[in-house]
Amino acid sequence: MTLNCSSGASLGRYKFFAVAVVFLCGNLSMTWAVDSLSTRLTTFANLPSGDQKQMLRRAFEERKKKMDNIYFCMETYSYDGRANNDNEVTFRTRYEHWQYGRAYRTEVQKIPKNRNTPSHWISIVFDPHGGEVRNVIRTDTWARVFGRIDTSIDPAIWSNQYRRWLNEGVLPGDALGENSYVFIYALKQYESWEIVAPFENKMIQLTHNFQGNGISGSVGKRALTLDPEKDFLPIKGHGRWDVLTASGEKWWWKETFVVERSGNCGGVWMPLDILESIEASDDPYISVTKTSVSDVTVGNVKPSDVSMKFVEGTEVTDAINGIAYTTDANGEPIPSTIEPLHGLDPSQVKMPEPPKSKVNLVLMAIGIMMIVIGLYIHFKKRYAS
């Protein structure tokens, strides 16, 4: 698969390269058009602190808009970093992801160690309007296909850490908490922003408050190293929060990430190779995750890309309506296969309405027309007499 991005590695860091940024702040009107990283960094560093914050916020908000329509293909795997040995990896996971606003479709392939072909295929679609999640799973050892309709996302998407760089936010049943989303969480912590410019290697450092998801009283900081040559893309980051529980226990969480390769993908700088690690007080392991992106396209996703119809013969569990059934060639329930889910009261079951054929609709229209004509003739004769 061809990568639709130009790699940052192929660009000379001091290559002539004009950037124009129009920045408005009160009475300040400034055009940032420079020809080298050193000049850009000096210009940014000389801005007042409040103007630096507003410039970064605008850059992050512009990125958010573009993330509403994105496709990517990536592969990831995790292992225990204490041994610093990725030979223990039992599965690699490959993702294809289409994002259209809040709606998305993800195709997941689980690839066992020492194999190049998947053992599991999982399709997941989220419809934000009805809050409905559909997923399908099949394996290389079963001929049967299983589907589910629910309101929580499938756990198969949890290891898709690349979602952290997107704009979707927390979904129902999401294992990624609010603080996992790099740009969304940074923007919500705007009032706590602290900026150092220039930082090491002609970069910029942004630090903001960092708290545990749903953990009251947790306090910490997350620091991001931003590359001004790449529209302030974070290329490194580390964070930690601590909390003393009511029982006197000390809980903590520590994370780091490094963007080892990045590229300009349709006008948006994106990380392409990422190494992440997570440590926590209640877990003896150091979770290390490697992510490699093979394709990114921005702005080309259509509504049809984020929809899915069950294939014929799919055994569906509909947790929303409380029924189970097998689908026909149109992806609709076969009436004779519909049955309530075990343990549900019949009053809780919502039976699907049979699809109306075009023939039935035509006959209905003809019937209504005949009634109207009959009434017209009746009243015409009545008033004529």
C-alpha positions in Angstrom: 0.0 0.0 0.0 1.4 3.4 -1.0 1.7 6.0 1.7 0.0 9.2 0.7 2.3 11.3 2.9 5.6 13.1 2.3 8.0 12.0 5.0 9.6 14.5 7.3 12.9 12.6 7.0 13.2 13.6 3.3 12.9 17.3 4.1 16.1 19.2 5.1 15.4 20.8 8.4 16.9 24.1 7.1 15.6 23.8 3.5 14.0 26.9 2.1 10.3 26.6 2.9 7.9 29.5 3.2 5.1 29.4 5.7 2.4 32.1 6.1 0.4 32.3 9.2 -1.9 35.2 9.8 -2.4 35.7 13.5 -4.9 38.1 15.0 -4.9 38.9 18.7 -6.5 42.2 19.8 -4.7 44.9 17.9 -1.9 42.5 16.8 -1.9 41.6 13.1 1.1 39.6 12.2 2.2 37.6 9.1 4.6 34.8 9.9 6.5 34.2 6.7 10.0 32.9 7.1 12.5 30.8 5.3 14.1 28.6 8.0 13.3 26.8 11.2 15.6 29.0 13.2 13.8 32.1 12.1 10.4 30.7 12.7 11.4 29.5 16.1 12.9 32.9 17.0 9.7 34.7 15.8 7.6 32.4 17.9 9.8 32.7 21.0 9.7 36.6 20.8 5.9 36.6 20.9 4.2 37.4 24.3 3.2 34.4 26.3 -0.5 34.9 25.6 0.1 35.2 21.9 2.1 32.0 21.8 -0.7 30.2 23.5 -3.3 31.5 21.1 -1.2 30.6 18.1 -0.8 27.0 19.3 -4.5 26.8 20.1 -5.4 27.8 16.6 -3.0 25.3 15.1 -4.5 22.5 17.2 -8.1 23.6 16.4 -7.3 23.7 12.6 -5.9 20.1 13.0 -9.1 19.0 14.7 -11.2 20.2 11.8 -9.2 18.2 9.3 -9.4 15.1 11.5 -13.2 14.9 10.9 -12.5 13.2 7.6 -9.6 10.7 7.6 -8.6 7.2 6.5 -5.6 5.3 7.8 -4.1 1.8 7.7 -1.8 0.8 10.4 -0.3 -2.2 12.3 0.4 -2.4 16.0 1.5 -4.7 18.7 2.4 -4.6 22.5 4.7 -6.4 24.8 6.1 -6.1 28.3 8.8 -3.5 28.3 10.6 -4.9 31.5 12.2 -7.5 29.3 12.7 -5.1 26.5 12.0 -8.0 24.1 9.3 -8.0 21.5 9.8 -11.7 20.8 7.1 -12.5 23.3 4.4 -10.8 21.0 1.6 -13.3 20.4 -0.5 -11.1 18.1 -0.1 -8.2 15.7 -3.2 -6.2 14.9 -3.9 -4.5 11.6 -6.4 -1.7 11.4 -8.1 0.1 8.6 -10.1 3.1 9.8 -12.5 5.5 8.1 -13.6 8.6 10.1 -16.5 10.8 8.9 -17.3 13.3 11.6 -18.2 11.3 14.6 -19.2 8.2 12.5 -16.5 5.6 11.8 -15.9 2.1 10.4 -12.9 0.0 11.5 -11.7 -3.3 9.9 -9.5 -5.3 12.3 -7.3 -8.3 11.5 -5.6 -10.3 14.3 -2.4 -11.9 13.0 -0.8 -14.6 15.2 2.9 -14.8 15.8 4.9 -16.4 13.0 2.0 -16.0 10.5 1.4 -13.5 7.8 -2.3 -14.3 7.4 -5.0 -13.3 10.0 -6.9 -15.7 12.2 -9.7 -13.2 13.1 -11.5 -10.6 11.1 -13.6 -8.0 12.9 -15.7 -5.2 11.4 -17.0 -2.3 13.6 -19.3 0.6 12.6 -20.4 3.4 14.9 -23.5 5.5 14.0 -23.5 8.6 16.2 -27.0 9.6 15.4 -28.6 6.6 16.9 -25.7 5.7 19.2 -25.6 2.3 17.5 -22.6 0.1 17.2 -22.6 -2.8 14.8 -19.8 -5.4 14.6 -19.1 -8.6 12.8 -16.5 -11.3 13.7 -15.3 -14.3 11.8 -12.3 -16.6 12.2 -10.3 -19.0 10.1 -11.6 -22.0 12.0 -15.3 -21.3 11.9 -17.5 -21.0 8.8 -20.1 -19.2 10.8 -20.3 -15.3 10.9 -21.4 -13.6 14.1 -22.8 -10.0 14.4 -23.9 -7.8 17.2 -25.9 -4.5 17.6 -25.2 -2.6 20.8 -24.5 0.8 22.2 -20.9 0.1 23.4 -17.9 -0.1 21.1 -16.3 -3.5 20.6 -13.2 -4.2 22.7 -11.3 -5.1 19.5 -10.8 -1.4 18.8 -9.2 -0.8 22.2 -5.7 -1.5 21.0 -6.0 1.1 18.2 -3.9 3.6 20.0 -3.7 5.7 16.8 -7.2 7.0 17.7 -5.4 9.2 20.2 -4.4 11.5 17.4 -7.9 11.8 16.0 -10.9 14.0 16.7 -13.5 11.5 17.7 -13.3 11.9 21.5 -14.5 9.3 24.0 -17.1 6.8 22.7 -19.5 4.7 24.7 -17.6 1.8 26.4 -14.3 3.3 25.3 -11.2 2.0 27.0 -9.4 5.2 25.9 -10.3 7.9 28.4 -10.5 11.6 27.8 -6.9 12.2 28.7 -5.7 9.8 26.1 -6.7 12.0 23.1 -3.6 14.2 22.6 -5.1 17.4 21.0 -8.6 17.2 22.5 -7.3 16.9 26.0 -4.6 19.6 25.5 -7.2 22.1 24.3 -9.4 21.3 27.4 -6.4 22.1 29.6 -5.7 25.4 27.8 -5.8 27.5 31.0 -2.9 25.5 32.4 -0.6 25.8 29.4 3.0 26.6 30.0 5.3 27.1 26.9 9.1 27.0 26.6 10.5 28.3 23.4 13.1 27.6 22.2 13.3 24.1 23.7 15.9 21.4 23.1 17.0 20.8 19.4 15.1 23.9 18.3 11.7 22.6 19.4 8.9 24.0 21.6 7.7 22.5 24.8 4.0 22.7 25.9 3.1 21.5 29.4 -0.4 21.2 30.8 -2.3 19.7 33.7 -2.8 15.9 33.5 -5.3 13.9 35.6 -6.4 10.3 35.8 -9.7 9.5 34.0 -12.5 9.5 36.6 -9.9 9.5 39.5 -10.8 12.4 41.8 -7.9 14.2 43.4 -5.3 13.0 40.9 -2.7 15.7 40.0 0.0 15.7 37.4 1.5 17.2 34.3 1.9 16.2 30.6 4.7 17.7 28.6 4.7 17.7 24.8 7.7 18.5 22.5 6.3 20.3 19.4 8.0 20.6 16.0 7.4 24.1 14.6 8.5 22.8 11.2 5.6 20.3 11.2 2.7 22.6 12.3 3.5 22.0 16.0 3.1 18.2 15.7 4.1 16.6 19.1 7.1 14.4 18.4 7.7 13.4 22.0 5.7 13.4 25.2 5.7 12.2 28.8 3.2 12.5 31.6 2.5 11.4 35.1 -0.3 11.8 37.7 -0.4 10.8 41.3 -3.1 10.5 43.9 -3.4 9.5 47.6 -6.6 7.5 48.0 -9.0 7.7 51.0 -7.5 4.4 52.3 -4.0 5.9 52.2 -2.8 4.1 49.0 -0.5 5.9 46.6 -1.7 5.5 43.0 0.2 6.7 40.0 0.3 6.5 36.2 3.3 7.3 33.9 3.4 7.4 30.1 5.8 8.3 27.4 5.7 8.4 23.6 8.2 9.1 20.8 7.2 9.8 17.1 10.0 8.0 15.2 8.7 9.0 11.8 6.1 11.5 10.5 4.8 12.8 7.2 2.7 15.5 5.6 -0.6 13.7 4.7 -2.9 15.9 2.7 -1.8 19.1 4.4 -1.7 17.6 7.9 1.4 16.4 9.6 0.8 13.0 11.1 2.8 10.6 13.2 3.6 7.4 11.2 5.9 5.3 13.5 5.2 5.6 17.2 6.7 4.0 20.3 4.6 4.3 23.5 5.0 3.0 27.0 2.7 3.0 30.0 3.4 2.1 33.7 0.9 2.1 36.5 1.1 1.5 40.3 -1.4 -1.4 40.1 0.2 -3.2 37.2 3.6 -5.0 37.4 4.1 -4.8 33.6 5.5 -2.0 31.5 3.2 -1.9 28.5 5.1 -1.0 25.3 3.2 -0.4 22.1 4.6 0.0 18.6 2.5 1.5 15.9 3.4 1.7 12.2 1.1 3.5 9.7 1.3 2.5 6.1 -1.4 4.8 4.6 -3.1 8.1 5.6 -5.6 10.0 3.5 -7.3 13.2 4.6 -10.6 14.6 3.2 -11.7 11.7 0.9 -13.9 9.6 3.2 -17.6 9.4 2.1 -20.7 8.5 4.2 -20.9 5.1 2.4 -17.4 4.3 3.8 -18.7 4.3 7.3 -21.7 2.0 6.8 -22.1 -1.8 7.0 -24.7 -4.3 6.0 -24.7 -7.8 7.5 -23.9 -10.5 4.9 -26.3 -13.4 4.3 -26.3 -16.0 7.1 -24.9 -13.7 9.8 -26.0 -14.8 13.3 -26.9 -11.5 14.9 -27.4 -10.6 18.6 -29.3 -7.4 18.8 -28.7 -6.2 22.4 -30.7 -3.0 21.8 -34.0 -4.7 20.8 -33.4 -7.8 22.8 -33.5 -10.3 20.0 -31.4 -12.7 18.0 -31.8 -13.7 14.4 -30.1 -14.8 11.2 -29.9 -12.5 8.2 -31.2 -13.0 4.6 -29.5 -11.9 1.4 -30.5 -8.3 2.1 -29.0 -8.3 5.6 -32.5 -8.3 7.1 -33.8 -10.7 9.8 -35.3 -13.9 8.6 -38.7 -13.9 10.4 -38.6 -17.6 11.3 -35.2 -17.2 13.0 -36.2 -14.3 15.3 -36.2 -15.2 19.0 -35.9 -13.2 22.3 -32.5 -13.1 24.0 -32.3 -15.5 27.0 -33.3 -13.9 30.3 -35.4 -11.1 28.8 -39.1 -10.5 29.6 -41.2 -10.7 26.4 -42.4 -7.1 27.1 -38.7 -5.9 26.7 -38.4 -7.4 23.2 -38.9 -5.1 20.2 -39.6 -7.1 17.1 -38.4 -5.7 13.8 -40.9 -4.5 11.3 -40.9 -6.6 8.1 -39.5 -4.6 5.2 -42.1 -3.1 2.9 -41.6 -4.2 -0.7 -42.1 -1.8 -3.6 -45.0 -3.8 -4.8 -46.9 -3.3 -1.5 -46.2 0.5 -1.7 -47.5 0.7 -5.2 -50.7 -1.2 -4.3 -51.2 1.0 -1.2 -50.9 4.1 -3.4 -53.4 2.7 -5.9 -55.8 1.9 -3.1 -55.6 5.4 -1.7 -56.1 6.9 -5.2 -59.2 4.7 -5.7 -60.7 5.9 -2.4 -60.1 9.6 -3.3 -61.7 9.1 -6.8 -64.7 7.3 -5.2 -65.2 10.1 -2.7 -65.0 12.7 -5.5 -67.6 10.9 -7.6 -69.9 10.4 -4.5 -69.9 14.1 -3.5 -70.2 15.2 -7.2 -73.4 13.1 -7.6 -74.7 14.3 -4.2 -74.4 18.0 -5.0 -75.6 17.5 -8.6 -78.9 16.2 -7.3 
